[in-house]
Amino acid sequence: MRRFTFIILHYVVILSITASLLSGLRIATLNKPYLLQFSAVLPNGQVHTLHLISGITILVLVCYYIYFRRRYKKVTVQSNYHKFITYLGYLSIGSSVLSGSLLLLDWLPKQFVPVHYYSALVMLIYLLLHSWVYILQLGHKVLKKVFYIPLRFIPYQLTVALTLVACALFYYMQSLTHTLNITPISSNVLMEIDGIGNEPQWQKAASLLVDTHHGANFYNGYTPVQIKALSNHKETFFLFRWADPTQSLNHLPLIKTRSGWKVKENGFYHFDEQSYYEDKFAVMLSDSCQFGADGTIHLGKQPFTHHPSNWHGKGYHASLDGRVRDLWHWKAVRTNDMVLADDNFFGPLAVPLNGQRRYKAGYLIDSKESGAYVMNWQWYSSHMIIPKRLPKEKSNTSEPVLDWFASTPYQVSLDTYPVNAQLSSVLYRSNRFEGDRADVRAKGQWQAGYWTLELVRQNQTHSAHDIALNNGTCIWVSAFDSSQIAHSRHQRAIKLRYSL
């Protein structure tokens, strides 16, 4: 390999590995909070795209390097140190490329998912050891040898070829999806939304199993999600089943202390509760199927300039291309008794409000005509709160939801509860949502370590905040185990295929 070609490729490798490591570590902050202490040097925004582009570039350069090694065999005398560093580089870069590719394809077995992260750490060690010896030998002259590029010798044909290959791989990776075949049923068939899924139609429906990773409280962050779907000419029914060894029906319970009432929490102050929270499940829908949840993930403490930062440092969801992404958000406490999933959407950035403690960026709620649940405190404080209402009957204190009509406004004279008594923090104003926010009927049942969730929605709601269910509509699924935002996830979108 001619020296100028080596210098150029070396320069591209340095940039690609640096971009890949920094973007990868930013993504890893979602389930490894200790990495947030390095947040100042990590990129913000749509870093999934940066990680994909840099990873593809490294993959192309690895293939190019293997080609040249086979074609231009050159015997060089290396010290044992250089041999060790060389093989360490082969190991770290090779395992990173292989595990990253399999992870992108959702083909990496669950027990090997951590390999991608630890390969990156080994790569960091390799880069330090690889560069340190040359710095010791050459001092500041090493910069001239590494970064000096004689422009008259740039191999333009090679550059164009590598760029075209990388672009082709990028668009190919973006287009990769799972396929969920939707089984047609007659409109005369009655499907009961009860979270059991025992109708004979479900037994005949095609099934898709998607591995989801990096969810808080799941075993090694992993839970597989089984998906089935049925459709008549008007509605589509979904059946989701995922492993969750514990049924979590505690949603920030209120506990009586000697000083008064307090919210029982372990992270809610930073809006990242992972202990005292209900189980949840989310489905995102879009007309397109691109990488990084269709471009709706924006990582970092403040990914949007001139907009508020988030408390947990992980990022926001928003849709900045003028299109909405539909979001069905089922909650085991707040919406399950309503037999609904909260119909939300990812849209443009909301205008920050004065006095607003939590800014949600593009995570927005469909409109409703009536019905709601609210938090059962007058004003939140991590130290002490005053409940809005107390149960009329003290025997109702163990219920996960407090009904408005079974409660009475808080009065000091009625607050005779003993220390360590608990109250629900979820207060129903009425039975259920009505209007656009109630488009998705849903019911979940937990049994023997598994949640089973049935959902149904009309194929076309004619709402500006909803995505129509058609051939080619893509969905993403996420499971929450007693966590507020730390959900499991998968890479490839799931494309719906109707056969009506």
C-alpha positions in Angstrom: 0.0 0.0 0.0 1.5 3.4 -1.0 2.2 5.7 1.9 -0.2 8.5 0.8 -3.0 5.9 0.6 -2.2 4.6 4.0 -2.2 8.2 5.4 -5.6 9.0 4.0 -7.1 5.7 5.2 -5.5 6.2 8.6 -7.0 9.6 8.8 -10.5 8.3 7.9 -10.2 5.5 10.4 -9.3 7.9 13.2 -12.3 10.1 12.4 -14.7 7.1 12.0 -13.6 5.3 15.2 -13.7 8.5 17.2 -17.2 9.3 15.9 -18.3 5.7 16.5 -17.0 5.6 20.1 -18.4 8.9 21.2 -21.8 8.3 19.6 -21.9 4.8 21.0 -21.1 5.9 24.5 -23.9 8.5 24.2 -26.3 5.8 23.3 -25.0 3.6 26.1 -25.9 6.4 28.6 -29.6 5.3 28.2 -28.9 2.1 30.3 -25.6 2.9 31.9 -26.1 6.1 33.8 -22.5 6.2 35.1 -21.4 7.3 31.6 -23.3 10.5 32.0 -20.4 11.9 33.9 -18.6 12.1 30.5 -21.6 13.8 28.9 -19.7 17.1 28.2 -17.6 15.3 25.6 -20.3 13.2 24.0 -22.4 14.3 21.0 -26.0 15.3 21.3 -29.0 14.9 19.0 -29.7 12.2 16.5 -26.5 10.3 17.3 -28.0 6.9 16.1 -27.5 8.1 12.6 -23.9 9.2 13.3 -23.2 5.9 14.9 -24.6 4.0 11.9 -22.6 6.0 9.4 -19.3 5.8 11.3 -19.9 2.0 11.9 -20.5 1.4 8.2 -17.4 3.4 7.3 -15.3 1.3 9.7 -16.8 -1.9 8.2 -15.9 -0.8 4.6 -12.3 0.2 5.7 -11.9 -3.2 7.5 -12.8 -5.0 4.2 -10.5 -2.7 2.3 -7.7 -3.4 4.8 -8.2 -7.2 4.5 -8.1 -6.9 0.7 -4.8 -5.0 0.7 -3.2 -7.3 3.3 -3.9 -10.2 1.0 -2.8 -8.5 -2.1 0.3 -6.7 -0.9 1.9 -9.1 1.6 4.8 -7.3 3.3 7.1 -8.9 5.9 7.9 -6.5 8.7 9.8 -7.2 11.9 7.7 -6.2 14.9 8.5 -6.3 18.6 6.3 -8.3 20.9 4.7 -5.1 22.1 3.7 -4.2 18.5 2.4 -7.7 17.9 0.3 -7.6 21.0 -1.2 -4.2 20.1 -1.9 -5.3 16.5 -3.8 -8.3 17.6 -5.6 -6.3 20.3 -6.7 -4.0 17.5 -7.9 -6.9 15.3 -9.9 -8.3 18.3 -11.5 -5.0 19.4 -12.3 -3.6 15.9 -13.4 -7.0 14.5 -15.7 -7.8 17.5 -17.2 -4.3 17.4 -18.0 -4.5 13.7 -19.4 -8.0 13.9 -21.5 -7.5 17.1 -22.7 -4.1 15.9 -23.8 -5.5 12.6 -25.6 -8.4 14.2 -27.2 -6.0 16.8 -28.5 -3.8 14.0 -30.0 -6.8 12.3 -31.5 -7.9 15.6 -29.6 -11.2 15.1 -27.3 -11.0 18.1 -28.1 -13.5 20.8 -29.1 -11.9 24.1 -26.1 -13.3 25.9 -23.7 -11.6 23.5 -25.3 -8.1 23.5 -22.8 -6.8 26.1 -20.0 -7.8 23.7 -20.5 -4.7 21.6 -20.1 -2.3 24.6 -17.0 -4.1 26.0 -15.5 -4.2 22.6 -15.7 -0.5 22.5 -13.9 -0.2 25.8 -11.1 -2.5 24.6 -10.9 -0.4 21.5 -10.3 2.7 23.7 -7.4 0.8 25.4 -6.0 -0.2 22.0 -6.1 3.4 20.8 -4.2 4.6 23.8 -1.6 1.8 23.6 -1.3 2.1 19.9 -0.7 5.9 19.9 1.4 6.1 23.1 4.4 4.2 21.7 4.7 6.5 18.7 4.3 9.6 20.8 7.2 8.3 22.9 9.3 7.6 19.8 8.6 10.7 17.7 7.1 13.3 20.1 5.3 16.1 18.3 6.6 14.9 14.9 4.0 12.1 15.1 1.3 14.6 14.2 3.0 15.5 10.9 3.5 11.9 9.9 -0.1 11.0 10.7 -2.0 14.0 9.5 0.1 15.3 6.6 -1.7 14.5 3.4 -0.1 15.5 0.0 -3.2 16.6 -1.9 -1.7 15.8 -5.3 -1.6 12.2 -4.3 -5.2 11.8 -3.1 -6.6 8.6 -4.9 -9.9 10.1 -6.0 -11.1 6.9 -7.6 -10.6 5.0 -4.4 -12.3 7.8 -2.4 -15.3 7.8 -4.7 -15.6 4.0 -4.6 -15.4 3.8 -0.8 -18.0 6.6 -0.5 -20.4 4.9 -2.8 -20.0 1.5 -1.0 -20.6 3.2 2.4 -23.7 5.1 1.1 -25.1 1.9 -0.4 -24.7 0.1 2.9 -26.2 3.0 4.8 -29.4 3.0 2.7 -29.5 -0.8 2.8 -29.3 -0.9 6.6 -31.9 1.8 6.8 -34.3 -0.3 4.7 -34.0 -3.5 6.8 -37.2 -4.3 8.6 -39.0 -7.2 10.3 -42.3 -8.2 8.6 -45.5 -8.8 10.6 -48.1 -10.6 8.4 -51.6 -9.6 9.5 -54.2 -12.4 9.4 -57.6 -11.3 7.9 -60.8 -12.0 9.8 -64.4 -11.4 9.0 -66.0 -8.2 10.3 -68.7 -10.5 11.9 -66.1 -12.0 14.3 -66.4 -10.7 17.8 -63.0 -10.1 19.4 -63.1 -9.4 23.2 -60.4 -7.0 24.4 -59.7 -8.7 27.7 -55.9 -9.3 27.7 -56.3 -13.1 27.5 -56.1 -13.8 23.7 -57.8 -17.1 23.8 -60.0 -16.7 20.7 -59.4 -19.3 18.0 -58.4 -16.6 15.6 -55.3 -15.8 17.7 -54.3 -19.4 17.5 -54.2 -19.3 13.7 -52.6 -15.8 13.4 -49.0 -15.5 12.2 -46.5 -14.7 15.0 -43.4 -12.6 15.1 -40.9 -12.7 17.9 -38.7 -9.5 18.4 -35.9 -9.4 20.9 -35.8 -6.1 22.9 -32.8 -5.0 25.0 -31.6 -2.5 27.5 -34.7 -2.2 29.5 -34.4 -1.3 33.2 -35.2 -4.2 35.7 -35.5 -6.9 33.0 -33.0 -9.8 33.4 -29.9 -8.4 31.7 -32.2 -5.7 30.2 -33.7 -8.3 27.8 -37.3 -9.3 27.1 -38.6 -11.0 23.9 -41.9 -9.6 22.6 -44.3 -12.0 20.7 -46.5 -10.1 18.3 -49.7 -11.2 16.4 -52.2 -9.1 14.5 -55.6 -9.6 13.0 -57.6 -7.3 10.8 -61.0 -6.8 9.2 -61.8 -4.0 6.8 -62.2 -1.5 9.6 -60.0 -2.4 12.5 -56.7 -4.0 13.4 -56.2 -6.1 16.5 -52.8 -6.6 18.1 -51.7 -9.2 20.6 -48.4 -8.6 22.5 -46.9 -11.0 25.0 -43.6 -10.3 26.8 -41.7 -11.8 29.8 -41.8 -9.8 33.0 -41.2 -11.8 36.2 -42.9 -9.2 38.4 -46.3 -7.5 38.1 -45.6 -3.9 39.0 -48.7 -2.0 40.1 -47.2 0.6 42.3 -47.2 4.0 40.8 -45.4 6.4 43.1 -47.4 5.5 46.2 -47.9 8.1 48.9 -46.5 7.1 52.3 -47.4 8.8 55.6 -44.3 9.9 57.7 -44.1 11.6 61.1 -43.9 14.9 59.2 -46.7 14.2 56.7 -47.2 12.6 53.4 -44.3 11.9 51.0 -44.0 10.4 47.5 -42.3 7.0 47.6 -39.7 7.2 44.8 -36.3 6.3 43.7 -35.5 8.6 40.7 -38.8 10.4 40.0 -37.3 13.7 41.1 -35.2 13.5 37.9 -38.1 11.9 35.9 -36.3 8.6 35.7 -38.1 6.4 38.3 -37.1 2.8 38.1 -38.5 1.3 41.4 -42.0 2.6 42.3 -43.6 2.7 38.9 -46.1 0.7 37.0 -45.4 -1.7 34.1 -46.0 -0.2 30.7 -45.9 -1.0 27.0 -45.5 1.4 24.1 -46.1 1.1 20.3 -44.8 3.8 17.9 -46.2 3.9 14.4 -44.9 5.7 11.3 -45.3 5.9 7.6 -41.5 5.4 7.2 -39.2 2.9 8.7 -35.8 4.5 9.2 -33.1 3.8 11.7 -33.1 5.3 15.2 -36.9 5.0 15.8 -37.5 6.8 12.5 -35.3 9.8 13.6 -37.4 10.6 16.7 -34.6 10.0 19.3 -32.5 13.1 20.3 -30.0 12.2 23.0 -28.2 14.3 25.5 -29.1 16.7 28.3 -29.9 19.6 26.0 -30.1 18.3 22.4 -32.2 21.3 21.3 -30.6 24.8 21.4 -32.8 27.4 23.1 -35.0 24.8 24.7 -34.9 23.5 28.3 -32.6 20.7 29.2 -33.9 17.4 30.7 -33.4 16.4 34.3 -32.1 12.9 33.7 -29.5 13.8 31.0 -30.7 11.1 28.6 -32.6 13.0 25.9 -36.0 13.7 24.3 -38.3 12.3 21.7 -39.5 14.7 18.9 -40.4 14.7 15.2 -38.7 17.6 13.4 -39.5 16.7 9.8 -43.0 18.0 9.8 -44.6 14.6 10.2 -46.1 13.0 13.3 -45.4 9.6 14.7 -48.3 7.9 16.5 -47.7 6.5 20.0 -49.9 4.1 21.9 -48.9 4.1 25.6 -50.5 1.4 27.7 -50.1 1.8 31.5 -50.9 -1.1 33.9 -52.3 1.3 36.6 -53.4 4.5 34.9 -55.1 3.2 31.7 -55.7 -0.5 32.1 -58.9 -0.2 34.2 -60.1 2.2 31.5 -59.5 -0.6 28.9 -57.5 2.0 26.9 -54.0 2.9 25.9 -53.1 6.5 26.1 -53.1 7.8 22.5 -50.1 10.2 22.2 -47.8 11.3 19.4 -44.3 12.6 18.7 -44.5 15.9 17.0 -42.7 19.3 16.8 -41.1 20.9 19.8 -43.6 22.2 22.3 -43.3 25.8 23.5 -41.8 25.9 27.0 -44.2 27.2 29.7 -43.2 29.4 32.6 -43.0 27.4 35.8 -43.1 24.1 33.9 -40.9 21.7 35.8 -40.8 18.9 33.2 -40.4 19.9 29.5 -41.4 17.0 27.2 -40.1 18.4 23.9 -42.1 16.6 21.1 -43.8 14.0 23.3 -47.4 15.3 23.1 -50.9 14.1 24.0 -53.9 13.7 21.6 -56.9 15.9 22.4 -59.7 14.6 24.5 -63.3 15.6 25.2 -63.4 14.4 28.8 -61.9 11.9 31.2 -58.6 12.1 32.9 -56.3 10.8 35.6 -54.2 13.2 37.7 -51.6 12.9 40.4 -53.0 12.9 43.9 -50.9 15.7 45.3 -51.6 19.5 45.3 -48.0 20.4 44.5 -45.0 18.1 44.0 -42.0 18.2 46.3 -39.4 15.6 46.9 -39.6 16.3 50.6 -43.3 16.5 51.4 -46.7 16.8 49.6 -50.3 17.3 50.5 -52.8 14.9 48.9 -55.6 16.3 46.9 -58.1 13.7 48.1 -58.5 11.0 50.8 -60.6 7.8 50.5 -64.0 8.0 52.1 -63.3 4.5 53.4 -59.9 3.8 54.9 -60.2 0.2 53.6 -59.6 1.6 50.1 -56.0 2.8 50.9 -54.4 -0.3 49.2 -56.1 0.2 45.8 -53.6 1.2 43.0 -56.1 3.9 41.8 -58.3 6.3 43.9 -61.7 7.0 42.3 -62.9 10.6 42.5 -66.3 9.6 43.7 -65.0 7.3 46.3 -62.8 10.0 47.8 -63.2 13.4 49.5 -61.1 16.6 49.4 -58.1 16.6 51.8 -58.7 18.1 55.2 -56.3 18.0 58.1 -59.1 16.8 60.4 -59.6 13.8 58.2 -55.9 12.9 58.0 -55.9 10.4 60.9 -53.8 7.8 59.0 -51.0 6.2 61.0 -47.3 6.4 60.1 -46.3 4.1 57.2 -49.9 4.1 55.8 -50.0 4.3 52.0 -52.3 6.0 49.5 -52.6 5.8 45.7 -51.0 8.7 43.8 -53.3 8.1 40.8 -56.6 9.9 41.0 -59.3 9.2 38.4 -61.5 12.2 37.7 -63.8 10.1 35.7 -63.9 6.5 34.4 -62.0 6.9 31.0 -60.9 9.2 28.2 -63.3 10.2 25.5 -62.4 11.7 22.1 -59.1 11.5 20.1 -57.1 10.3 23.1 -59.3 7.3 23.5 -58.8 5.8 20.0 -57.0 2.7 21.2 -58.8 0.1 23.3 -56.4 -2.0 25.3 -56.4 -4.5 28.1 -53.5 -6.3 29.7 -53.3 -9.4 32.0 -50.3 -10.6 33.9 -49.9 -14.3 34.7 -46.9 -16.6 35.5 -44.2 -14.1 34.6 -45.8 -12.8 31.3 -47.9 -9.8 30.3 -50.5 -10.4 27.6 -51.8 -7.2 26.0 -54.6 -6.9 23.5 -55.1 -3.6 21.5 -57.4 -2.6 18.8 -57.8 0.6 16.7 -59.6 1.6 13.6 -57.4 1.5 10.5 -58.2 5.1 9.7 -59.2 7.5 12.5 -58.9 10.7 10.3 -57.0 12.4 13.2 -54.0 14.6 12.4 -52.2 13.0 15.3 -52.7 9.4 14.2 -51.0 7.2 11.6 -53.3 5.1 9.4 -52.8 1.3 9.5 -51.9 0.3 6.0 -49.6 -1.9 4.1 -46.1 -0.6 4.8 -46.9 1.1 8.1 -44.0 0.5 10.5 -44.2 0.0 14.2 -41.7 -0.2 17.1 -42.4 -1.8 20.5 -41.0 -1.1 23.9 -41.6 -2.7 27.3 -41.2 -1.0 30.7 -40.6 -3.0 33.9 -41.5 -0.7 36.8 -39.7 2.2 35.1 -40.8 5.6 33.9 -38.6 6.1 30.8 -36.0 3.2 30.8 -37.7 1.0 28.3 -36.4 -1.9 26.2 -35.9 -1.4 22.5 -35.0 -3.0 19.2 -33.3 -1.6 16.1 -35.2 -2.7 13.0 -38.7 -1.5 12.4 -41.6 -3.9 12.1 -43.4 -3.4 8.8 -47.1 -4.4 8.6 -48.2 -6.6 5.7 -52.0 -6.8 5.2 -53.5 -9.6 3.0 -57.1 -8.3 2.7 
